[in-house]
Amino acid sequence: MKYKIKSICCIGAGYVGGPTMAVIADKCPNVVVEVVDVNKERIDDWNNENFDKLPVYEPGLSEIIKRCRNRNLFFSTLIEDKIRNADMVFISVNTPTKTKGVGAGKASDLKWVEACARQVAKFAKGHTIVVEKSTLPVRTAEVIKSILESSEKNSLTESNDSSFDVLSNPEFLSEGTAINDLVNPDRILIGGEKEDAIEALCDVYRNWVSEEKILKTNVWSSELAKLTANAFLAQRISSINSISALCEETGADVREVSRAIGSDSRIGSKFLQSGPGFGGSCFKKDILNLVYLSEFFGLPEVATFWEGVVKLNNWHQKRISKLVVKKLFGTVANKKITILGFAFKANTNDTRESSAIPICKDLIEEGAILKIHDPKVDPNQISRDLGKEQKKEKDLAKEGDWIFEKNIKSACLDSDALIILTEWSDYSQIDWIEIENVMRKPSWIFDSRSVIDPKDFVKSNLNVWRVGDGSIL
């Protein structure tokens, strides 16, 4: 039986659900796309008349929302109604690492996924194709399928005509380039058991994705492929960051090393840029999930290997904050430090697992007064991440305080040091002579993102450290 998809419901209006459904709506004008979420504030933000105030910042996203919203793309909290009317339901909710119970600290918490499956089982009418979009551990589809099958059995006695297929369709988005990743994907991966259901989802993507880029697998391979892809990418970041520390001790330059090894066609150049450590919602969570699965299936050596990637990332973040303290004469107590960038990477307002969080927390614990600037991150989000409310400018005198600054120059006023933690393009265009004039002497610049050009400091008296560079300017 061939299924024709006319209506899609996506449960979850976050960093994956929102952009993904926007692109589907844009490329499939004959499909009605409903994005639902229990968070009314988030839905209100998606419906904001000011397109610069959307809850997710991605280059190109607001233009798509302008074209599609209230045409065939809708955002609401009417979860029951939208599930009932949908031919296909995407589950795109958060799957954080468990904080307690079995697998705490490593396994994914599937409570929201289970809750979604139960909602679909309760409200869906007719045949519904359920698509895993969240990053999930292997064999999660079995959980969803079990819940839905129980509903199917109940429907036989309740005169309900509901039936279901379950597919895995993991996202391979890089925040900051998500729209381009969706419009021009490397591949679309669809895992499933029944060909008719797989073909129905393929037909959606065929509106803009060429056939050769659509890969079909079984459900388990699809789920594991997502975890493995993120683990491999994170491993490359930890690998080059470990080499950056070695470069600093030996006089080598990690940028030159990266260029040399990246020129090898067997290795490639991507994800070889040294920085303050990997962040985002998936890398750490997915590796820890892989560790948990390896331990669960009796593969301790595999678990130890992947756990080492996370441990090295944590060490690298601590290394940077310790280095700042060391260069500032062994103490940062009551010293003002400018933080440029709080998002985990440029071109996103996402701060989840951002390296800026542990680094800032370490400096606050050491007694530093932080002046934080980021062009897209809301200061309220920084407060939540640091677990500490910001102070007003006139009250900024206590050890461990912080304040959000909208202007880069004012953020540098009277600072002893400046740390670049996100590679925003604004930070590569700074007039360093102007900045030097407003900082307290001696002044330090710590570039953890290789944003600055050493040539810009020839005429300055600033002390400059770049990650992975053995020579201090």
N, C-alpha and C positions, 0 to 999 in steps of 0.2 A: 504493500500500500504506500503510495507517495503522499507525503504530508506537505501542505502548502502553508507557509508561515505568514500570517497576516498581522499578528499582534505579538509583541514581546513584552514581558515584564522583567525588570531587573531589580532584585532585592538587594539594596545597598547602594548608596549614592556617594561613595567615597572616591578615592584617587583612581581606582580601577573602574568601578561601575559608571561613574559620571562621564568621563572621557570616552570609554568604550561604546556606551550607548549613544552618545552624541554622534560619533562617527558612523555607527550603524544607521542611525536615523538619517544622517546626511547622505549616505550612499544608497539607502533603500527607502526612497520617498513613499513607496506604496505600503510600507510596514509601519504600523503604529507602535511606538516605543514608549513604554511607561517605566519611569525610574521611581521606586518607592523606598522609603526609609522611615524608621520609627522616630528619628531625630527631626523634629519639626523645624528647629532653627536651621539645620543644614538644608532642608528642603526650601525654606524661605530664602536662603542665600542663593540657591540655584535659580529661584524665580525672581531674583533681584533685578529691578529695572536698570540698575547700574551694573553693566557687564564687567566692570573692573572689580566688582565686589563678590565675584563667584567664590565658593568655598575652596575650589581647587584652581591654582594658577598653573597653566601650561600654555606656552606660546601657541597661538592659533586656535585655542579652545573657545574663547569668547566669540570669535567670528562664526564658528559653527553653531554655537548656542543661539546667536542672533538669527541665523538662517532657519533653524529647525524648531526652536521652542514655540510651543502652541500651534505648530503646524502638524508635525507627526512625532514630536518629542515632548513629553510631559513629565513633570516632577510633582509627586504628591506623597501624602502619608496614608492614602487609601489602599493599604496592602491587600485586604481581603477582596475588594472589588477588582483590582487590577490582576490578581492571580486568577480569579474566576474567569476573566475574559481573555486570558492569554493562551496562545498556542504553544509558546515556549517561555520558560522561566529560567533566568540566569540567577545563580546564587553568588553574590559578590560581596560578602561580608567579611569582617575582620576575623582572623584566626591567630590570636596572639599566643605566645608561649605560656604554658600553664605556670601559675605561681605557687600552686599547692597540689597535694595529692600525688597519685601515680604519675611519674614522668615530669614532675615539677622542674622547671628550669630548662627543659629540653623539648618535651612533647608539645604539640599544638593543642590549644583549647578549642574544641569543636562545638561548644555549647550554642554558638550563634548559628552555625551550619545546621545543627540538629533542629534548632528552633525553626529555621527557615523550612526545612524538610517537612516538619509537622504542619506548618502553615499551608504549604503547598498541598499536602495530603488532605488537609481539612477543607480547603476552599476551592481547589481546582475542579473544573468541569470538563467532561469529555476526555480526549487524549491530550496529555501534556508532556512535552519534552523538557526535562529538567537538566540544566547545564551547570556543571561546576566551573565557576570562573575564579573563585578564591584560590590562593595557593594552599594546597591541602596535602596531608601525608598520604602515602600509598595506602590504598584500600578504603579510603573514605567513601568512595562511591557505594561500597557495600552497606555502609551505615545509612546513607540516603535511600538506597534501593530497598533496604529492609523496612524502613519506615513507610515508604510509598507502597510497597507490596502489601503491608498490613492494611493500608487504606483500601487497596484494591479488593482484598478479601471482604472487608467490611461493606464495601459498596454493593457486593452481590446480595447482601441481606437488607440493604437500606435503599434499594432502588436508585442507586447513584451510578452514573455511567463512567466514572473516572478510571483512567488507566495511564501508565507512565512509562517513559524510557529515560535512562540516565546517561548523560555524556560528560566527558571531561574535556574542557577546552581552556587550558591554562593561558594566562596572559604572559607575554614576553615584552613588557613595556619598560622603558628606561625613563624615569621621571625627568622632566626637562625637555625630553624629545618624544613624549608619549603620543602626540598627535601624528607626527611623522611615522612613528613605529606602527601605529594603527592603520594609517593610510598606505604606507609602503612596508609591509611586514616582511621579515626574512622568511617566515613560515607561519602557517596556521596549523596548529596541532589539534586534532579531534580524536578522542578515544571513545570507543563505544562497542556495544555488542550487536546491535541491530542496524543493518545497512540503511533501512528506510529513515531511521532517526538521524544517522550520520549524514545522509544525503540532504536532509532538510536543513541542517545547519550549514552544510557545504554550499547550498543554494543561496543562503544569506550572504556568505562571504564572496561568492562568485560574482556578485554585483560590482566588485572592484579588485578582487585578488585573483591572479592567474592560477589556473588549475595545478600547475607544477609546484606551486608553493603550499598547497593544501595537503598535509600529511595525515594519514589515517592509521591509527594504532588500536590496540586494545586499551581498555580504561586504565589498567595498572601501569602500562608503559607510559601513557600520557602523564599520569600523576607523578611518576618518578622522574620523568624527563624534566619537568619544571623544577623540582628540588635540585636535581643534578646540575642543571644549567646555572642556577644561582650559586650553587656551591663552587662550581668551576670558576665563575667570574670573581667571586669573593676570594678564592684561593690565589688568583693572579694578583689581586690588590695587595693581599697580605705578603705575597712573595716579593713584589717590587718594594714594598715598604720595609721589609727586612733588609733588602739590599741597600736601601737609602741610608739606613743606620750604618752599614758597613762602609758606604761611600764617604760619609762624614768623618769616619775614623781614618780612612786611608788616603784621602785627598782626591778621590774620584768624584765624578759628577753624575748623579743618578739619571739626569736627563740624557746625557751622552750614552750611558749604559742602556737606557730604555730604547734609544734610537737605534743602537747597534743590534740589540737582540730582536727588536721589533721588525727589523729589516729581513730577518730570517722568515721565509715563507711558511716554514713549519710552525712558527710561533705566532707571528702577526703582531701588530702594533697596539691593538685595543686593550684597554684596562691595564696599561703599563705605566700610567702616570702616578707617581708617588704623591701621597697626600696625608691628611691626618687620620686616615682609616676609613673603612667602608661604613656606610650607614644606610638609612632607608628602612622600609617596613619588612623587607623580605630576606636580605642576605643572612643576617645573623640568625633570624628565626628559622629559616630553611635549613641552614647547616646544623643547628641544634636538633632539628627534627630528624635530619639524616643520622646524627649521632644516636638519637634515641632509637630509631628503627634498627640501626646496626647492633646496638646493645640488645634490643628485644629479640632479634633473630640470631643471637649468639656469635656476633662478629666483633669482638672487642678491639682487634687491631684496626679494623676499618673505622670504628668509632673514635679511637685515639687519634688517628690520622686527621679526621675532619675537625675534631675538637681543637686540635692544634692551630687551625686556621683562625678560629675565634679567639683563642688565647693570645695569639700573636697580635691580632688587631687591638685587643684590650691593652696589651703591653705598649703598643705603638702610641696609643692615645695618651697613656700615662707618661710616656717618654717625652712627649712634647711639653706637657705642663711642667714636668720636672726641669726640663731644659730652660724654660722661661724663668723659673725661680732661680736656677743656678746662675744665669747670665745677669740677673738683677741683684747681684751681690748676696745671693742666698736667702733673700726674703722679699716678699711682695706685700707684706702687711702695710695697709694704709696707702699703698701705691695705686695710682689710677692706671688701668690697662684697657686699651681700646680693643674691642672684638669686632672685626669686620666679617660678617657672615654668620648666620645661625642655622640656616637651612642645611640639610645634609649634602646638597649639591646645588649648583646654579640652576636657574630657570624653573624652580619649584618653590612652593611655600611649605613643603613637607619637612618637618623636623624629627620625624620618628627615627630613633637610633642615630641621630646626628652626632658626629664626633665633637661638635661644639658643646654638647650637654655635659659629658664627663670632664672635658677640659675646663669649662667654665666652673663647674662644681668644685674641681680640684683647686682652682685659683681662689674661689670664694672661701673655701675652707682654709686656705693659706692666709686669708685676710685681705685679699686684693679688693679694690673697688672697680667694678667693671662698667664700662660704657659700651653698650652693644648696639651695633647698626646692622640692619638687613633690609634690603629694598622691598621684600615681599612678605616676610614673616610678621605676624601680628604680635605685639608685645605681650598680650594676654597669653598667647601660646608659650612664649618664653617663660613667663611666670609659672605656668603649669609644669613646664619641663624642668625648671630649676627648683621648683617647690618653694619659691621665695618671691614675694611681691617686690616690684621695683620701687625705688625711692624717688622723691621729687628732687630736682636739682639742688634746691636750697638745703635739703636734708642729707645730701650725699657726702657724708663725712665719716661714717662708721665702717669699721672693718667688715668685709663680706657683703657690702651693699652693691646694688647694680641699678643702672638706669638705661632706658632705651633712648637712642638718639636718632633723629630723622636725617641729620646732616652729617656727612663724613668729617668735615672740618671741626665742627663742634664736638664730635665724638673724640677727637684727638686732643682737644684743649687740655693742657697741663698733664697729659698722660706720660708715663715713664716708658711705656711700650705699646706697640700695636701688633695684633696677631691676625693674620688673614686665614680664616677657616673655611670660607666658601669662595669658589672661583667666579664670583659675579664679574661681568665685564667692566662694571664701573670701577672696580678696584685696580684694573690694569691701566687706568687713565688718570690716576691721581697725580697731582702736582706735588712731588715730594719735598721740594724746597719750601713750598707754602706750609706743608704739614710740619716740617722740621721747625719752623718758626713758632708754632703754637705748642709744641711738646716740651716737656721738662727735660733738661740735660743732665746726664747723658741719655740719649734716646735710642730705643731699640725697635727694630722692625723684624717680626718673625713671619716669614712667608711659608705656610705649610702647603700651599697649592701651586707653587711655581708660577705665580701671577705676575710678579714684578720682573723688570728688566734691569740687570745689574748696571747697565750703562746709565740709567737714570740717577744713580747715586754717586757718580764720580765727583760731582761738585758739592756734595753734601757731607755733613759730619755725622750722619746717622749710622748707627751700628746695625748691620743687616745679617740675618741668618735665613738661609733657604733650605728647605728640606732636601736631604740627599746631596749636599754640597760641602765638600771638605774645606773649602776656603771661606772664611767669614770676611765679608766686605768691611 
